[in-house]
Amino acid sequence: MITTDVKTSDYFASVNELVRCNTAAGSFSVTFPENPTDGDEIAILDLGESFKSNNLILLPNTAFIEYD
């Protein structure tokens, strides 16, 4: 899995990325790739535990996403 720089604003994720996010300055969205195939993964990491005060918005870009 490829680790991204810390994201603090809207971001378009790629397959097999660990997206490190910090929403301390405000909410933003992460858009998943179009046309995923079985086994594609994206991981989201809440740096600073900021999601509880400012939401991260996940935009799936597809009809079905399985969240773990």
Secondary structure, DSSP 4 states (H G I P E B T S, - for coil): -EEPPPB-S-EE--TTEEEEE--TT--EEEEPPSS--TT--EEEEEGGG-TTTSPEEEE-SSS-----
